Amino acid sequence: MMKISYDPKHDIMYIKFSEAKIVDTVEVDEGVLIDYGENGEIVGIEIINASIRFHGKPLDEITIKIEESTVL
């Protein structure tokens, strides 16, 4: 399951990967937060000020940030 939602009023995009309970949230870059479940799985990604962040291939940029935070 993957669901992408966007709130234009607050300019927030959320990419939801599962319905699991969120137990931790890590800000991997300013305005990019990753929600983790009980088993360390990524439950969702929140992107604040989404409209000014996206240019070119935004999902490539998100993937890079996730990989960097996993390595750290």
PyMOL Python script that loads the backbone (N, CA, C, O; Angstrom):
from pymol import cmd

cmd.read_pdbstr("""\
ATOM      1  N   MET A   1       0.834  -1.184   0.000  1.00  0.00           N
ATOM      2  CA  MET A   1       0.000   0.000   0.000  1.00  0.00           C
ATOM      3  C   MET A   1       0.878   1.246   0.000  1.00  0.00           C
ATOM      4  O   MET A   1       1.843   1.336   0.759  1.00  0.00           O
ATOM      5  N   MET A   2       0.547   2.173  -0.827  1.00  0.00           N
ATOM      6  CA  MET A   2       1.200   3.479  -0.777  1.00  0.00           C
ATOM      7  C   MET A   2       0.139   4.521  -1.139  1.00  0.00           C
ATOM      8  O   MET A   2      -0.583   4.384  -2.127  1.00  0.00           O
ATOM      9  N   LYS A   3       0.070   5.552  -0.320  1.00  0.00           N
ATOM     10  CA  LYS A   3      -0.896   6.615  -0.557  1.00  0.00           C
ATOM     11  C   LYS A   3      -0.173   7.948  -0.428  1.00  0.00           C
ATOM     12  O   LYS A   3       0.531   8.195   0.552  1.00  0.00           O
ATOM     13  N   ILE A   4      -0.354   8.801  -1.427  1.00  0.00           N
ATOM     14  CA  ILE A   4       0.249  10.130  -1.390  1.00  0.00           C
ATOM     15  C   ILE A   4      -0.880  11.144  -1.248  1.00  0.00           C
ATOM     16  O   ILE A   4      -1.828  11.156  -2.032  1.00  0.00           O
ATOM     17  N   SER A   5      -0.757  11.995  -0.229  1.00  0.00           N
ATOM     18  CA  SER A   5      -1.761  13.042  -0.027  1.00  0.00           C
ATOM     19  C   SER A   5      -1.061  14.395   0.051  1.00  0.00           C
ATOM     20  O   SER A   5       0.106  14.493   0.432  1.00  0.00           O
ATOM     21  N   TYR A   6      -1.804  15.428  -0.318  1.00  0.00           N
ATOM     22  CA  TYR A   6      -1.252  16.779  -0.293  1.00  0.00           C
ATOM     23  C   TYR A   6      -2.280  17.725   0.284  1.00  0.00           C
ATOM     24  O   TYR A   6      -3.442  17.722  -0.121  1.00  0.00           O
ATOM     25  N   ASP A   7      -1.847  18.535   1.232  1.00  0.00           N
ATOM     26  CA  ASP A   7      -2.695  19.547   1.846  1.00  0.00           C
ATOM     27  C   ASP A   7      -2.233  20.909   1.333  1.00  0.00           C
ATOM     28  O   ASP A   7      -1.250  21.453   1.837  1.00  0.00           O
ATOM     29  N   PRO A   8      -2.930  21.472   0.334  1.00  0.00           N
ATOM     30  CA  PRO A   8      -2.482  22.745  -0.242  1.00  0.00           C
ATOM     31  C   PRO A   8      -2.573  23.920   0.725  1.00  0.00           C
ATOM     32  O   PRO A   8      -1.817  24.883   0.598  1.00  0.00           O
ATOM     33  N   LYS A   9      -3.490  23.853   1.690  1.00  0.00           N
ATOM     34  CA  LYS A   9      -3.633  24.942   2.654  1.00  0.00           C
ATOM     35  C   LYS A   9      -2.362  25.091   3.495  1.00  0.00           C
ATOM     36  O   LYS A   9      -1.930  26.207   3.783  1.00  0.00           O
ATOM     37  N   HIS A  10      -1.768  23.957   3.885  1.00  0.00           N
ATOM     38  CA  HIS A  10      -0.568  23.977   4.718  1.00  0.00           C
ATOM     39  C   HIS A  10       0.688  23.611   3.930  1.00  0.00           C
ATOM     40  O   HIS A  10       1.790  23.621   4.479  1.00  0.00           O
ATOM     41  N   ASP A  11       0.527  23.288   2.644  1.00  0.00           N
ATOM     42  CA  ASP A  11       1.634  22.934   1.744  1.00  0.00           C
ATOM     43  C   ASP A  11       2.453  21.761   2.292  1.00  0.00           C
ATOM     44  O   ASP A  11       3.680  21.811   2.373  1.00  0.00           O
ATOM     45  N   ILE A  12       1.718  20.700   2.665  1.00  0.00           N
ATOM     46  CA  ILE A  12       2.355  19.502   3.225  1.00  0.00           C
ATOM     47  C   ILE A  12       1.962  18.288   2.389  1.00  0.00           C
ATOM     48  O   ILE A  12       0.786  18.065   2.103  1.00  0.00           O
ATOM     49  N   MET A  13       2.970  17.512   2.006  1.00  0.00           N
ATOM     50  CA  MET A  13       2.742  16.253   1.315  1.00  0.00           C
ATOM     51  C   MET A  13       3.080  15.124   2.271  1.00  0.00           C
ATOM     52  O   MET A  13       4.054  15.198   3.021  1.00  0.00           O
ATOM     53  N   TYR A  14       2.258  14.071   2.235  1.00  0.00           N
ATOM     54  CA  TYR A  14       2.532  12.897   3.070  1.00  0.00           C
ATOM     55  C   TYR A  14       2.468  11.654   2.198  1.00  0.00           C
ATOM     56  O   TYR A  14       1.491  11.424   1.485  1.00  0.00           O
ATOM     57  N   ILE A  15       3.514  10.870   2.268  1.00  0.00           N
ATOM     58  CA  ILE A  15       3.569   9.604   1.541  1.00  0.00           C
ATOM     59  C   ILE A  15       3.449   8.509   2.590  1.00  0.00           C
ATOM     60  O   ILE A  15       4.328   8.346   3.437  1.00  0.00           O
ATOM     61  N   LYS A  16       2.352   7.761   2.527  1.00  0.00           N
ATOM     62  CA  LYS A  16       2.051   6.749   3.542  1.00  0.00           C
ATOM     63  C   LYS A  16       2.286   5.361   2.955  1.00  0.00           C
ATOM     64  O   LYS A  16       1.748   5.024   1.900  1.00  0.00           O
ATOM     65  N   PHE A  17       3.088   4.566   3.641  1.00  0.00           N
ATOM     66  CA  PHE A  17       3.437   3.230   3.165  1.00  0.00           C
ATOM     67  C   PHE A  17       2.671   2.114   3.865  1.00  0.00           C
ATOM     68  O   PHE A  17       2.521   1.023   3.316  1.00  0.00           O
ATOM     69  N   SER A  18       2.186   2.385   5.074  1.00  0.00           N
ATOM     70  CA  SER A  18       1.434   1.356   5.792  1.00  0.00           C
ATOM     71  C   SER A  18       0.546   2.002   6.848  1.00  0.00           C
ATOM     72  O   SER A  18       0.619   3.202   7.110  1.00  0.00           O
ATOM     73  N   GLU A  19      -0.289   1.166   7.438  1.00  0.00           N
ATOM     74  CA  GLU A  19      -1.187   1.620   8.510  1.00  0.00           C
ATOM     75  C   GLU A  19      -0.575   1.361   9.888  1.00  0.00           C
ATOM     76  O   GLU A  19      -1.254   1.524  10.901  1.00  0.00           O
ATOM     77  N   ALA A  20       0.687   0.964   9.938  1.00  0.00           N
ATOM     78  CA  ALA A  20       1.335   0.632  11.209  1.00  0.00           C
ATOM     79  C   ALA A  20       1.354   1.838  12.146  1.00  0.00           C
ATOM     80  O   ALA A  20       1.306   2.989  11.713  1.00  0.00           O
ATOM     81  N   LYS A  21       1.425   1.544  13.416  1.00  0.00           N
ATOM     82  CA  LYS A  21       1.506   2.583  14.439  1.00  0.00           C
ATOM     83  C   LYS A  21       2.870   3.271  14.357  1.00  0.00           C
ATOM     84  O   LYS A  21       3.899   2.602  14.265  1.00  0.00           O
ATOM     85  N   ILE A  22       2.875   4.584  14.390  1.00  0.00           N
ATOM     86  CA  ILE A  22       4.112   5.369  14.354  1.00  0.00           C
ATOM     87  C   ILE A  22       4.671   5.451  15.772  1.00  0.00           C
ATOM     88  O   ILE A  22       3.982   5.872  16.701  1.00  0.00           O
ATOM     89  N   VAL A  23       5.938   5.040  15.924  1.00  0.00           N
ATOM     90  CA  VAL A  23       6.565   5.081  17.246  1.00  0.00           C
ATOM     91  C   VAL A  23       7.729   6.061  17.308  1.00  0.00           C
ATOM     92  O   VAL A  23       8.198   6.399  18.395  1.00  0.00           O
ATOM     93  N   ASP A  24       8.198   6.521  16.150  1.00  0.00           N
ATOM     94  CA  ASP A  24       9.311   7.466  16.132  1.00  0.00           C
ATOM     95  C   ASP A  24       9.258   8.275  14.850  1.00  0.00           C
ATOM     96  O   ASP A  24       8.830   7.780  13.807  1.00  0.00           O
ATOM     97  N   THR A  25       9.694   9.521  14.935  1.00  0.00           N
ATOM     98  CA  THR A  25       9.778  10.402  13.782  1.00  0.00           C
ATOM     99  C   THR A  25      11.146  11.050  13.781  1.00  0.00           C
ATOM    100  O   THR A  25      11.596  11.568  14.803  1.00  0.00           O
ATOM    101  N   VAL A  26      11.810  11.020  12.629  1.00  0.00           N
ATOM    102  CA  VAL A  26      13.147  11.585  12.498  1.00  0.00           C
ATOM    103  C   VAL A  26      13.128  12.615  11.371  1.00  0.00           C
ATOM    104  O   VAL A  26      12.664  12.344  10.264  1.00  0.00           O
ATOM    105  N   GLU A  27      13.647  13.808  11.686  1.00  0.00           N
ATOM    106  CA  GLU A  27      13.770  14.840  10.651  1.00  0.00           C
ATOM    107  C   GLU A  27      15.116  14.625   9.955  1.00  0.00           C
ATOM    108  O   GLU A  27      16.171  14.849  10.548  1.00  0.00           O
ATOM    109  N   VAL A  28      15.071  14.188   8.687  1.00  0.00           N
ATOM    110  CA  VAL A  28      16.297  13.868   7.955  1.00  0.00           C
ATOM    111  C   VAL A  28      16.851  15.063   7.197  1.00  0.00           C
ATOM    112  O   VAL A  28      18.011  15.064   6.784  1.00  0.00           O
ATOM    113  N   ASP A  29      16.033  16.060   7.021  1.00  0.00           N
ATOM    114  CA  ASP A  29      16.420  17.321   6.391  1.00  0.00           C
ATOM    115  C   ASP A  29      15.391  18.335   6.866  1.00  0.00           C
ATOM    116  O   ASP A  29      14.319  17.949   7.333  1.00  0.00           O
ATOM    117  N   GLU A  30      15.685  19.592   6.758  1.00  0.00           N
ATOM    118  CA  GLU A  30      14.734  20.603   7.206  1.00  0.00           C
ATOM    119  C   GLU A  30      13.408  20.422   6.472  1.00  0.00           C
ATOM    120  O   GLU A  30      13.342  20.551   5.250  1.00  0.00           O
ATOM    121  N   GLY A  31      12.363  20.125   7.222  1.00  0.00           N
ATOM    122  CA  GLY A  31      11.036  19.967   6.648  1.00  0.00           C
ATOM    123  C   GLY A  31      10.760  18.614   6.018  1.00  0.00           C
ATOM    124  O   GLY A  31       9.737  18.452   5.353  1.00  0.00           O
ATOM    125  N   VAL A  32      11.642  17.632   6.207  1.00  0.00           N
ATOM    126  CA  VAL A  32      11.411  16.270   5.709  1.00  0.00           C
ATOM    127  C   VAL A  32      11.505  15.327   6.907  1.00  0.00           C
ATOM    128  O   VAL A  32      12.572  15.141   7.492  1.00  0.00           O
ATOM    129  N   LEU A  33      10.364  14.739   7.253  1.00  0.00           N
ATOM    130  CA  LEU A  33      10.289  13.883   8.431  1.00  0.00           C
ATOM    131  C   LEU A  33       9.894  12.475   8.028  1.00  0.00           C
ATOM    132  O   LEU A  33       9.006  12.279   7.198  1.00  0.00           O
ATOM    133  N   ILE A  34      10.561  11.499   8.623  1.00  0.00           N
ATOM    134  CA  ILE A  34      10.248  10.101   8.349  1.00  0.00           C
ATOM    135  C   ILE A  34       9.652   9.488   9.610  1.00  0.00           C
ATOM    136  O   ILE A  34      10.230   9.577  10.694  1.00  0.00           O
ATOM    137  N   ASP A  35       8.487   8.865   9.451  1.00  0.00           N
ATOM    138  CA  ASP A  35       7.810   8.177  10.541  1.00  0.00           C
ATOM    139  C   ASP A  35       8.167   6.694  10.489  1.00  0.00           C
ATOM    140  O   ASP A  35       8.083   6.058   9.439  1.00  0.00           O
ATOM    141  N   TYR A  36       8.570   6.153  11.646  1.00  0.00           N
ATOM    142  CA  TYR A  36       8.955   4.744  11.741  1.00  0.00           C
ATOM    143  C   TYR A  36       7.973   3.970  12.606  1.00  0.00           C
ATOM    144  O   TYR A  36       7.411   4.505  13.561  1.00  0.00           O
ATOM    145  N   GLY A  37       7.776   2.704  12.258  1.00  0.00           N
ATOM    146  CA  GLY A  37       6.917   1.810  13.023  1.00  0.00           C
ATOM    147  C   GLY A  37       7.687   1.058  14.089  1.00  0.00           C
ATOM    148  O   GLY A  37       8.883   1.276  14.280  1.00  0.00           O
ATOM    149  N   GLU A  38       6.989   0.170  14.783  1.00  0.00           N
ATOM    150  CA  GLU A  38       7.556  -0.580  15.907  1.00  0.00           C
ATOM    151  C   GLU A  38       8.737  -1.462  15.510  1.00  0.00           C
ATOM    152  O   GLU A  38       9.616  -1.718  16.333  1.00  0.00           O
ATOM    153  N   ASN A  39       8.773  -1.929  14.271  1.00  0.00           N
ATOM    154  CA  ASN A  39       9.842  -2.818  13.816  1.00  0.00           C
ATOM    155  C   ASN A  39      10.907  -2.080  13.011  1.00  0.00           C
ATOM    156  O   ASN A  39      11.719  -2.708  12.331  1.00  0.00           O
ATOM    157  N   GLY A  40      10.907  -0.749  13.084  1.00  0.00           N
ATOM    158  CA  GLY A  40      11.895   0.045  12.365  1.00  0.00           C
ATOM    159  C   GLY A  40      11.552   0.303  10.909  1.00  0.00           C
ATOM    160  O   GLY A  40      12.337   0.902  10.173  1.00  0.00           O
ATOM    161  N   GLU A  41      10.378  -0.150  10.498  1.00  0.00           N
ATOM    162  CA  GLU A  41       9.968   0.067   9.110  1.00  0.00           C
ATOM    163  C   GLU A  41       9.497   1.502   8.898  1.00  0.00           C
ATOM    164  O   GLU A  41       9.004   2.140   9.829  1.00  0.00           O
ATOM    165  N   ILE A  42       9.645   2.005   7.685  1.00  0.00           N
ATOM    166  CA  ILE A  42       9.167   3.354   7.369  1.00  0.00           C
ATOM    167  C   ILE A  42       7.662   3.286   7.142  1.00  0.00           C
ATOM    168  O   ILE A  42       7.182   2.557   6.274  1.00  0.00           O
ATOM    169  N   VAL A  43       6.928   4.057   7.938  1.00  0.00           N
ATOM    170  CA  VAL A  43       5.480   4.106   7.836  1.00  0.00           C
ATOM    171  C   VAL A  43       5.057   5.223   6.890  1.00  0.00           C
ATOM    172  O   VAL A  43       4.095   5.076   6.135  1.00  0.00           O
ATOM    173  N   GLY A  44       5.782   6.345   6.933  1.00  0.00           N
ATOM    174  CA  GLY A  44       5.419   7.464   6.076  1.00  0.00           C
ATOM    175  C   GLY A  44       6.495   8.531   6.045  1.00  0.00           C
ATOM    176  O   GLY A  44       7.412   8.550   6.866  1.00  0.00           O
ATOM    177  N   ILE A  45       6.354   9.420   5.069  1.00  0.00           N
ATOM    178  CA  ILE A  45       7.274  10.545   4.909  1.00  0.00           C
ATOM    179  C   ILE A  45       6.442  11.809   4.782  1.00  0.00           C
ATOM    180  O   ILE A  45       5.537  11.886   3.951  1.00  0.00           O
ATOM    181  N   GLU A  46       6.751  12.798   5.608  1.00  0.00           N
ATOM    182  CA  GLU A  46       6.061  14.086   5.570  1.00  0.00           C
ATOM    183  C   GLU A  46       7.011  15.134   4.999  1.00  0.00           C
ATOM    184  O   GLU A  46       8.168  15.235   5.409  1.00  0.00           O
ATOM    185  N   ILE A  47       6.505  15.905   4.052  1.00  0.00           N
ATOM    186  CA  ILE A  47       7.320  16.934   3.408  1.00  0.00           C
ATOM    187  C   ILE A  47       6.618  18.278   3.592  1.00  0.00           C
ATOM    188  O   ILE A  47       5.540  18.517   3.048  1.00  0.00           O
ATOM    189  N   ILE A  48       7.256  19.142   4.370  1.00  0.00           N
ATOM    190  CA  ILE A  48       6.705  20.465   4.652  1.00  0.00           C
ATOM    191  C   ILE A  48       7.220  21.434   3.601  1.00  0.00           C
ATOM    192  O   ILE A  48       8.362  21.325   3.155  1.00  0.00           O
ATOM    193  N   ASN A  49       6.374  22.386   3.202  1.00  0.00           N
ATOM    194  CA  ASN A  49       6.677  23.322   2.109  1.00  0.00           C
ATOM    195  C   ASN A  49       6.956  22.564   0.819  1.00  0.00           C
ATOM    196  O   ASN A  49       7.922  22.847   0.109  1.00  0.00           O
ATOM    197  N   ALA A  50       6.105  21.607   0.532  1.00  0.00           N
ATOM    198  CA  ALA A  50       6.302  20.704  -0.599  1.00  0.00           C
ATOM    199  C   ALA A  50       6.368  21.429  -1.940  1.00  0.00           C
ATOM    200  O   ALA A  50       7.158  21.046  -2.803  1.00  0.00           O
ATOM    201  N   SER A  51       5.570  22.450  -2.131  1.00  0.00           N
ATOM    202  CA  SER A  51       5.506  23.103  -3.451  1.00  0.00           C
ATOM    203  C   SER A  51       6.806  23.789  -3.828  1.00  0.00           C
ATOM    204  O   SER A  51       7.113  23.908  -5.015  1.00  0.00           O
ATOM    205  N   ILE A  52       7.583  24.246  -2.843  1.00  0.00           N
ATOM    206  CA  ILE A  52       8.847  24.898  -3.186  1.00  0.00           C
ATOM    207  C   ILE A  52      10.009  23.908  -3.256  1.00  0.00           C
ATOM    208  O   ILE A  52      11.087  24.250  -3.743  1.00  0.00           O
ATOM    209  N   ARG A  53       9.796  22.687  -2.773  1.00  0.00           N
ATOM    210  CA  ARG A  53      10.847  21.673  -2.779  1.00  0.00           C
ATOM    211  C   ARG A  53      10.910  20.891  -4.081  1.00  0.00           C
ATOM    212  O   ARG A  53      11.987  20.454  -4.489  1.00  0.00           O
ATOM    213  N   PHE A  54       9.782  20.710  -4.731  1.00  0.00           N
ATOM    214  CA  PHE A  54       9.732  19.803  -5.865  1.00  0.00           C
ATOM    215  C   PHE A  54      10.092  20.474  -7.168  1.00  0.00           C
ATOM    216  O   PHE A  54       9.454  21.428  -7.614  1.00  0.00           O
ATOM    217  N   HIS A  55      11.136  19.941  -7.759  1.00  0.00           N
ATOM    218  CA  HIS A  55      11.585  20.345  -9.082  1.00  0.00           C
ATOM    219  C   HIS A  55      12.363  19.166  -9.653  1.00  0.00           C
ATOM    220  O   HIS A  55      13.012  18.438  -8.903  1.00  0.00           O
ATOM    221  N   GLY A  56      12.311  18.975 -10.913  1.00  0.00           N
ATOM    222  CA  GLY A  56      13.007  17.830 -11.501  1.00  0.00           C
ATOM    223  C   GLY A  56      12.355  16.533 -11.065  1.00  0.00           C
ATOM    224  O   GLY A  56      11.187  16.291 -11.369  1.00  0.00           O
ATOM    225  N   LYS A  57      13.105  15.691 -10.352  1.00  0.00           N
ATOM    226  CA  LYS A  57      12.604  14.392  -9.894  1.00  0.00           C
ATOM    227  C   LYS A  57      12.615  14.356  -8.372  1.00  0.00           C
ATOM    228  O   LYS A  57      13.590  13.895  -7.776  1.00  0.00           O
ATOM    229  N   PRO A  58      11.556  14.831  -7.733  1.00  0.00           N
ATOM    230  CA  PRO A  58      11.544  14.948  -6.270  1.00  0.00           C
ATOM    231  C   PRO A  58      11.700  13.627  -5.537  1.00  0.00           C
ATOM    232  O   PRO A  58      12.292  13.596  -4.459  1.00  0.00           O
ATOM    233  N   LEU A  59      11.182  12.528  -6.094  1.00  0.00           N
ATOM    234  CA  LEU A  59      11.305  11.253  -5.389  1.00  0.00           C
ATOM    235  C   LEU A  59      12.753  10.790  -5.325  1.00  0.00           C
ATOM    236  O   LEU A  59      13.132  10.089  -4.387  1.00  0.00           O
ATOM    237  N   ASP A  60      13.565  11.166  -6.299  1.00  0.00           N
ATOM    238  CA  ASP A  60      14.995  10.853  -6.240  1.00  0.00           C
ATOM    239  C   ASP A  60      15.628  11.549  -5.043  1.00  0.00           C
ATOM    240  O   ASP A  60      16.445  10.957  -4.337  1.00  0.00           O
ATOM    241  N   GLU A  61      15.253  12.805  -4.812  1.00  0.00           N
ATOM    242  CA  GLU A  61      15.798  13.552  -3.685  1.00  0.00           C
ATOM    243  C   GLU A  61      15.382  12.923  -2.358  1.00  0.00           C
ATOM    244  O   GLU A  61      16.191  12.844  -1.433  1.00  0.00           O
ATOM    245  N   ILE A  62      14.151  12.482  -2.255  1.00  0.00           N
ATOM    246  CA  ILE A  62      13.655  11.854  -1.028  1.00  0.00           C
ATOM    247  C   ILE A  62      14.411  10.560  -0.775  1.00  0.00           C
ATOM    248  O   ILE A  62      14.812  10.294   0.358  1.00  0.00           O
ATOM    249  N   THR A  63      14.611   9.752  -1.807  1.00  0.00           N
ATOM    250  CA  THR A  63      15.326   8.488  -1.672  1.00  0.00           C
ATOM    251  C   THR A  63      16.737   8.709  -1.154  1.00  0.00           C
ATOM    252  O   THR A  63      17.202   7.965  -0.291  1.00  0.00           O
ATOM    253  N   ILE A  64      17.412   9.704  -1.659  1.00  0.00           N
ATOM    254  CA  ILE A  64      18.770  10.006  -1.214  1.00  0.00           C
ATOM    255  C   ILE A  64      18.780  10.330   0.272  1.00  0.00           C
ATOM    256  O   ILE A  64      19.648   9.842   0.996  1.00  0.00           O
ATOM    257  N   LYS A  65      17.847  11.134   0.742  1.00  0.00           N
ATOM    258  CA  LYS A  65      17.792  11.516   2.151  1.00  0.00           C
ATOM    259  C   LYS A  65      17.514  10.301   3.032  1.00  0.00           C
ATOM    260  O   LYS A  65      18.084  10.188   4.118  1.00  0.00           O
ATOM    261  N   ILE A  66      16.654   9.396   2.586  1.00  0.00           N
ATOM    262  CA  ILE A  66      16.358   8.185   3.369  1.00  0.00           C
ATOM    263  C   ILE A  66      17.609   7.326   3.467  1.00  0.00           C
ATOM    264  O   ILE A  66      17.939   6.831   4.545  1.00  0.00           O
ATOM    265  N   GLU A  67      18.303   7.147   2.358  1.00  0.00           N
ATOM    266  CA  GLU A  67      19.524   6.337   2.366  1.00  0.00           C
ATOM    267  C   GLU A  67      20.575   6.947   3.275  1.00  0.00           C
ATOM    268  O   GLU A  67      21.254   6.221   4.001  1.00  0.00           O
ATOM    269  N   GLU A  68      20.726   8.272   3.252  1.00  0.00           N
ATOM    270  CA  GLU A  68      21.721   8.935   4.106  1.00  0.00           C
ATOM    271  C   GLU A  68      21.384   8.734   5.570  1.00  0.00           C
ATOM    272  O   GLU A  68      22.281   8.470   6.371  1.00  0.00           O
ATOM    273  N   SER A  69      20.113   8.852   5.944  1.00  0.00           N
ATOM    274  CA  SER A  69      19.738   8.719   7.357  1.00  0.00           C
ATOM    275  C   SER A  69      19.870   7.274   7.831  1.00  0.00           C
ATOM    276  O   SER A  69      20.120   7.032   9.012  1.00  0.00           O
ATOM    277  N   THR A  70      19.708   6.327   6.935  1.00  0.00           N
ATOM    278  CA  THR A  70      19.842   4.909   7.293  1.00  0.00           C
ATOM    279  C   THR A  70      21.300   4.559   7.564  1.00  0.00           C
ATOM    280  O   THR A  70      21.599   3.758   8.449  1.00  0.00           O
ATOM    281  N   VAL A  71      22.196   5.158   6.802  1.00  0.00           N
ATOM    282  CA  VAL A  71      23.629   4.895   6.949  1.00  0.00           C
ATOM    283  C   VAL A  71      24.162   5.484   8.247  1.00  0.00           C
ATOM    284  O   VAL A  71      25.040   4.896   8.880  1.00  0.00           O
ATOM    285  N   LEU A  72      23.639   6.643   8.652  1.00  0.00           N
ATOM    286  CA  LEU A  72      24.116   7.323   9.869  1.00  0.00           C
ATOM    287  C   LEU A  72      23.730   6.542  11.054  1.00  0.00           C
ATOM    288  O   LEU A  72      24.034   6.938  12.179  1.00  0.00           O
TER     289      LEU A  72
END
""", "prot")
cmd.dss("prot")
cmd.show_as("cartoon", "prot")
cmd.util.cbc("prot")
cmd.orient("prot")
